[in-house]
Amino acid sequence: MTNDILLSKINLVTDKLIHLGGADYNNDKLHSVEEIIKTGNCSRDFGIEEWDWPQGVGLYGIYKLQEYFGEHRYMDFFTEWFGKNLKIGLPSRNINTTAPYLVLINILDMMPEKEKYEKLCMSQADWLAKELPKTKENGFQHVTTGIGDRNAVILNNSQLWLDTVFMAVLFLYKMAVRFQNKLWQQTAEYQIMLHIKYLYDKHTGLFYHGWSFERNDNFGGIFWCRGNSWFTLGAIEFILINKEISESLKEYILYTFKAQVDCLKQLQCNSGLWTTVLDDETSYEEASGSAAFTAGILNAIKHGYLDTSYKSYAEKALSGLINCIADDGTVQKVSAGTAMGMSAEHYKQIQIKPMAYGQALTLIALVEALHK
């Protein structure tokens, strides 16, 4: 696929992402938490304005594009976004509201009032390591924002979710390396190993969405597409953060990554995408997880962690993603926010909605495919 084609799609997707606007946040107060969780129709998740995980991933897509061009192309957007949110006031501290910090630490040296934002990042990193509720074996409990109340939290007691690797662990590891903080480094490295320990399925190479220490099981035992993709994308990003990462940890992560990708090769649909329940062909094809798979595979090939035989699968996925981009830049076939489910039906019933993370993950995949 030529750069001209990729860049034309990148421009469409980016413009749509930046102009997603906000949402009727009060709408969540009109519906029951059970109803919102069942459908994924949480108003807070829509748009690009709120400080939470969908928007944090959205920002990361824009950052990766700026990084590719090697300039300050979107710094005005970032400066306005972070400044506006600080003025409004940040929501509750949790795993998901850590996501925007991953972009902030990457652009810190380009930000006005750098010291203010640096203190903000350091405070969040310390909170993750010392104050975030922990599960048994000292895991990062997947605490999320309250529905209908941005200052509240949903504790998800004793639960590990694969999402945590991308939403919080990458940021903490980046902070550890930048500030040479041993506690943060050990915590981040331990968390990725613990999440692999409890969520990786040795029979398939795939990951379960979550683990409960209270239930002592993987909930419904579902291989969810986007959940798996957080590891595919996040594993390579994690390795690249620290040039001095131990070879043993690096190999541990990479062998797990390769096993997952080898299984994904077998499950790829004719369209190039993957279904929202990976081993259930009756479930719908889902673009955001497929995009993160594609980005992770391309990134691994680029850095020599996968050989070029995997490129055909990535190219097939790229074609499928291109077909998901509407004329106005909207990435279609994106599932809404998805809570932990006890059956495949839960994941199949999540609504399909345009989302900031759908735009961003597609953007990251397209950027990874560009040839310099």
Stockholm file with secondary structure:
# STOCKHOLM 1.0

chainA/1-372         MTNDILLSKINLVTDKLIHLGGADYNNDKLHSVEEIIKTGNCSRDFGIEEWDWPQGVGLYGIYKLQEYFGEHRYMDFFTEWFGKNLKIGLPSRNINTTAPYLVLINILDMMPEKEKYEKLCMSQADWLAKELPKTKENGFQHVTTGIGDRNAVILNNSQLWLDTVFMAVLFLYKMAVRFQNKLWQQTAEYQIMLHIKYLYDKHTGLFYHGWSFERNDNFGGIFWCRGNSWFTLGAIEFILINKEISESLKEYILYTFKAQVDCLKQLQCNSGLWTTVLDDETSYEEASGSAAFTAGILNAIKHGYLDTSYKSYAEKALSGLINCIADDGTVQKVSAGTAMGMSAEHYKQIQIKPMAYGQALTLIALVEALHK
#=GR chainA/1-372 SS CCHHHHHHHHHHHHHHHHTCCCCCGGGGGGSCHHHHHHHCCCGGGSSSCSSSHHHHHHHHHHHHHHHHHTSCTTHHHHHHHHHHHHHHCCCCCSSGGGHHHHHHHHHGGGSTTHHHHHHHHHHHHHHHHHTSCBCGGGCBCCCEECTTCTTCEECCTTEEETHHIIIIIHHHHHHHHHHTCHHHHHHHHHHHHHHHHHHBCTTTSCBCSEEETTTTBCTTCCCBHHHHHHHHHHHHHHHHHCTTCCHHHHHHHHHHHHHHHHHHHHHCCTTSCEESBTTCTTSCEEHHHHHHHHHHHHHHHHTTSSCGGGHHHHHHHHHHHHTTBCTTSCBCSCBCCCCCCSSHHHHHTSCBCCCHHHHHHHHHHHHHHCCC
#=GC SS_cons         CCHHHHHHHHHHHHHHHHTCCCCCGGGGGGSCHHHHHHHCCCGGGSSSCSSSHHHHHHHHHHHHHHHHHTSCTTHHHHHHHHHHHHHHCCCCCSSGGGHHHHHHHHHGGGSTTHHHHHHHHHHHHHHHHHTSCBCGGGCBCCCEECTTCTTCEECCTTEEETHHIIIIIHHHHHHHHHHTCHHHHHHHHHHHHHHHHHHBCTTTSCBCSEEETTTTBCTTCCCBHHHHHHHHHHHHHHHHHCTTCCHHHHHHHHHHHHHHHHHHHHHCCTTSCEESBTTCTTSCEEHHHHHHHHHHHHHHHHTTSSCGGGHHHHHHHHHHHHTTBCTTSCBCSCBCCCCCCSSHHHHHTSCBCCCHHHHHHHHHHHHHHCCC
//
